[in-house]
Amino acid sequence: MDEKEMQQRVIGILTTCLTADLEGDSLETQLASLIAGLDDTSVTVASDATPAEVVQATVDAQAPQLGRLLGAFCAAYTDLAQEHDEGNPARSAQETLQAFALRAGG
């Protein structure tokens, strides 16, 4: 998944949080889809590796993907916070996220 698609999915998740019943499965489904869309990462460990070494190898392999995901959420949050700080009362958070989605798609 490229950066643009990841950012669009993150914005979709944030929009769902604003507009949907958070106890429904829509948010869970979107999060699962986002995580499933991360690039496949294989992990190779020695046959005599300890459980701790296997866990560390897995974390090390997934760290770049999770970093990208966290970065996408941080970017969306930062944009939303900046819009809030500018004090535009005529623009809702949902409208702001829609504008971000259009920019991310362009």
Contacts in CASP RR format, 6 or more apart in sequence:
PFRMAT RR
TARGET T0000
AUTHOR 0000-0000-0000
METHOD contacts of the structure
MODEL  1
MDEKEMQQRVIGILTTCLTADLEGDSLETQLASLIAGLDDTSVTVASDAT
PAEVVQATVDAQAPQLGRLLGAFCAAYTDLAQEHDEGNPARSAQETLQAF
ALRAGG
1 9 0 8 1.000
1 37 0 8 1.000
1 38 0 8 1.000
1 39 0 8 1.000
3 68 0 8 1.000
3 72 0 8 1.000
4 104 0 8 1.000
4 105 0 8 1.000
4 106 0 8 1.000
6 34 0 8 1.000
6 68 0 8 1.000
6 69 0 8 1.000
6 72 0 8 1.000
7 72 0 8 1.000
7 75 0 8 1.000
7 76 0 8 1.000
7 104 0 8 1.000
8 101 0 8 1.000
8 104 0 8 1.000
8 105 0 8 1.000
9 30 0 8 1.000
9 33 0 8 1.000
9 34 0 8 1.000
9 72 0 8 1.000
10 34 0 8 1.000
10 69 0 8 1.000
10 72 0 8 1.000
10 73 0 8 1.000
10 75 0 8 1.000
10 76 0 8 1.000
11 76 0 8 1.000
11 97 0 8 1.000
11 100 0 8 1.000
11 101 0 8 1.000
11 104 0 8 1.000
12 30 0 8 1.000
12 97 0 8 1.000
12 101 0 8 1.000
13 27 0 8 1.000
13 30 0 8 1.000
13 31 0 8 1.000
13 34 0 8 1.000
14 73 0 8 1.000
14 76 0 8 1.000
14 77 0 8 1.000
14 80 0 8 1.000
14 97 0 8 1.000
15 94 0 8 1.000
15 97 0 8 1.000
15 98 0 8 1.000
15 101 0 8 1.000
16 26 0 8 1.000
16 27 0 8 1.000
16 30 0 8 1.000
17 27 0 8 1.000
18 93 0 8 1.000
18 94 0 8 1.000
18 97 0 8 1.000
19 94 0 8 1.000
20 26 0 8 1.000
20 27 0 8 1.000
34 69 0 8 1.000
35 69 0 8 1.000
38 65 0 8 1.000
38 68 0 8 1.000
38 69 0 8 1.000
39 65 0 8 1.000
41 61 0 8 1.000
41 62 0 8 1.000
41 65 0 8 1.000
42 61 0 8 1.000
43 54 0 8 1.000
43 57 0 8 1.000
43 58 0 8 1.000
43 61 0 8 1.000
44 57 0 8 1.000
45 53 0 8 1.000
45 54 0 8 1.000
45 57 0 8 1.000
46 53 0 8 1.000
49 57 0 8 1.000
76 97 0 8 1.000
76 100 0 8 1.000
79 96 0 8 1.000
79 100 0 8 1.000
80 93 0 8 1.000
80 96 0 8 1.000
80 97 0 8 1.000
80 100 0 8 1.000
83 91 0 8 1.000
83 93 0 8 1.000
83 96 0 8 1.000
84 93 0 8 1.000
END
